[in-house]
Amino acid sequence: MNSSPSKLNRRQFIRKTAKGLTLTALLAGLPKGWAGTVYASDAPESPALNFGMIALTDCSPIVIAHEKGLFKKYGIESTVTKGPTGRPSGTV
């Protein structure tokens, strides 16, 4: 019989134990019901946006998206405000 303890070399041992330890460390701080579930919402983070801009051609994608209703399609209430300084009127 062979009396050697294991045929694993140091690199193989580290690879095998690192996988299990990494997963255990990642899931250790979570409550039991949270492991493997996702609680992210598909809703926009901010449902109302006010775009304050100077009327130049580089702002046209935002204006076209607003006019075609692309923001509404994804649940965002958008307002486009044209100002001489690029800030929405009424702000400092």
Residue pairs with C-beta under 8 A, 6 or more apart in sequence:
8 16
27 35
43 75
44 74
44 75
44 76
46 76
47 75
47 76
47 77
48 76
48 77
48 78
48 79
49 71
49 76
49 77
49 78
49 79
50 78
50 79
50 81
50 88
51 59
51 62
51 66
51 78
51 79
51 80
51 81
52 81
52 83
52 86
52 87
52 88
52 89
52 91
53 59
53 62
53 80
53 81
53 82
53 83
53 86
54 82
54 83
54 84
54 85
54 86
55 82
62 80
63 80
65 71
65 78
66 78
66 80
71 77
71 78
72 78
81 88
81 89
83 89
